[in-house]
Amino acid sequence: MDAFASLFQSSGKGWSHDSLKNFRQISPAVQSHLKNVYLSLCCALMASAGGAYLHLMLNIGGLLTTIACIGSIVWLLSIPPHEEQKRFGLLMAAALFEGACIGPLIEAAIKVDPSIVISAFVGSALAFACFSGAAMLARRREYLYLGGLLSSGLSMLMWLHFASAVFGGSAAIFKFEIYFGLLVFIGYVVVDTQEIIELAHQGDMDYVKHSLNLFTDFVAIFVRILIIMLKNSADKEKNEKKKKRRD
């Protein structure tokens, strides 16, 4: 928690004139690479939105789209970086299938309140932008050490999810999974951003792979924020029904 507290402090200071000078640490070539990464990320998010829309229209989200998404990612990572067009197309395909996969969750949220989806996306975008920006403004490699802690947290989440699926889980455990998972993936935004910058300085300009990493972080954050807002809306509705019954 101290690491995340220091991150908040640095991001709060990060928007001052002095800290903005940290952008000088990023060479023009790396800045150009980052533009490609975030442009590809925006394209992936639009493709994902298209996948969610296809699910709403055709009900295609499910096991097949999950397998197709994983297959597209594996195929993308197996292709050499110089085949940019093919890899970019696979990134869009993976994003499209990913959108279809989370389509049922989006559909459930729309049935409750369509504004929840918009609010969850805006909240995810703001969180992503703030923490990714904080990583850029921070000193190089400052938060890379968090990678080990986040990997341990992700491993703990996976085992907890597995145990809940096998032995059954309570509402408290589910709530912990959601909130702790949100914290973990917000941390990954910081680590992945700094790792992308560092790899680019070392000559790794694979913007497709780097945008895939950030896309995965964004979707993970969006899904968890959407679940939290959906649950809060359901709890609010239950409380209102209880009040009506009492009256």
N, C-alpha and C positions, 0 to 999 in steps of 0.2 A: 504493500500500500504506500510505503514511503516513496517508491519509484514513481508511482502514478501521481502522488502529491507534488513531487518535484516537477513532473511533466506539466501539471496544471499551472504551477508557478512560472515555469519557463514560457509556457504559451501565453500566459497573462502578460509577461514582460516582452514577449516576442514581437508584439506589434509596435514597439517603440522604434524611433529612428535609428538608434544604435544597433539594435538587434537585426533590423532589416539589412544591415551591412553584411550579415552572414550569407546573403545571397551571392556575395562576391566569391565565396568558397566554391560555388558551383560554376564550372567553366561553361562557356557558350555552347560547346558540343553537348554537354550534359543537360543544359537547359533545353536545347532542341530535342534531345531524347525524351525529356520529361513531357514536353508538349505532345510528342507522338504517343506517349504512354497514356496521358489523360484524354487525348482525343479518341484513342482506341477504346478507352474505358467508357466514354460517353456513347460511342457507337454500340458497345456491348450492352450497355444499360437500355438503349433503345430497342435492340434486338430482343432483350429479355422482356421488355414491356410488350413487344409484339408476340412473344411466346405466351405470355399470360393472357393476352387478348384472344389468341387462338384457342386457348383452353376454355375461356368463357363462351366462345362461339361454338366450338366443336367438341369440347370436353375430352381433350387429348392428353391431359396431364396424368401421369401414373408411372407404373413400373417401366414401361417401354421408353418413355422420355428420360427417365433417370438413367437407364442403361445407355441410351443414345448420348446423353450429356457426358457421362463418364468416358464412353468410347471416343467421343470427339476430343476430349481433353487429352486422353492417352495418345491418340493419333497426332494431335498437335505437338505434343512434347517429343514425339518420336521423329519428327521432321526436322531437318537441318535449318538453322536460323536464316540462311540466305534465301529460302523459299518463302518470302514474306507474304505474297498474295495468297498462297495456299493455306498458310498458317493463320492469316487474318480471317479467311473464310471459315476455317474450323473454329476460330474464336467466336465468330458470329453465330455459328451453328450451335456451339456449346451454350452460348448465352441464350439463344432462342429456346433450346431444350430446358435450360435451367428455369427460364420464365414459365414454361409450361408446367414444370415440376412444382413450383410454388403457386401455380394457378388455383388449385383447390383452396389454399389458405386465403388467397386474395378474394376468391369467390365468396367464402364464408364471411369475410370482413365486409364485403359489399352488401351482403344480405342484412347484416346488423346495422351498418352505417357507412355509406360510401366515403364519407369524409375521413374515416379512419385510415384508409389506404393512402390518401394524399398527405395526411399529417405524418404518417409513418415514414413515407418517402422523404418528405421535407426534413423531418428530424434526422433521418439517416444521412441525408446529404449534408446537413449542417455539421453533424458530428464527424463525418468523414473529412469534410473540408477543413474543419478546425484542427483536428489531430494530424492530418497529413500536412497542413501548413505549418503546424508547430514543429513537426519533424524536419521540415525544410529549413526553418529558421534556427533550429538548434545547431550546435556544433556537430561536425561530422563524427559519426560513430557513437554519439553520446548515448543513444538508447538501444544500440544493437545488443547490449548485454541482456536486455529484457527478453530476447528470443528464447533463451533457455527456460526462463520462468514461464513464459507463455506456452511453450511446448509441453511443459509439465502440467500446466493448467488444462490444456486441451486434452492431454492424455487422461487426466482425472475425469474430465467431462465425458469422454468416450466410455470409460469403465463404469461411471455412474449411470450413464444412459443404458449400457448393457445390463447392469444389475437391475435397473428399474424394469427393463423389458422382460427379464427372466423371473425375478422375484416379486415384481409389482412395486410401484412407487407411490408415495403419498403426494398430496398437493404441495406440501412444503418442499419436498425434494425437487419436484418439477419447477417450482418457483425459483429455487436456488440454481438449478440448471440454466434457466433462462437468463437470470440477472448476471450470474457469474460468466456465462457464455458471452453475454453482451460485453462485459468488461474485458474478457480475453480478446475478442475480435477487434475491439477498439484499440487495444494495445498492439495487435498485429498491424493495424493501419500505420501506426507510428514506426514499428520495426521494419515493415515491408518498404515503407517510403524511404527510410534511411538506407536500407539494404540496396534498393534500386539505384539510389544516388551513388553509393559506394561502388557497386558493380559497374555502373556506367563510367565512373572515373577510372576503373581498371580496364575499360575497353569493351565491356559486355553491353552492347546496345540492342539487345533482344527485347524490343518494346512490346511485342505480342505476348511473350511470356510474362513480362512485368505487369502488363495491364490485366492479364488473367489473374495474377495474384491479388491485385487490388480489387478486381471485380468480385472475386470470391469473398474478400473481406466485406465489401459493401453489401452483398446479398445476405451474408450471415448477420450483419447488423440490422438490415431491413427486416428480415424475418423475425428476429427476436423483438425488435421494437413493435412490429405489427402484432405479435402474439401478446405482448404486454398490454398494448392499447385495447386489443380485442377482449382480453380477460378483464381489464378494468371496466370496459363498457358493459360486459355481462354482469359483473358484480354490482355495478351501479343500477342496472335494470332490476336485479334481484332485490336490492335494498328498497327500490321504489315500490315494487310489488308488495313487499312486506309492510311498508308504511301504509299502503292502500288497504291491506287486509286489516291492519290495526285500527285504521280510521273507520 
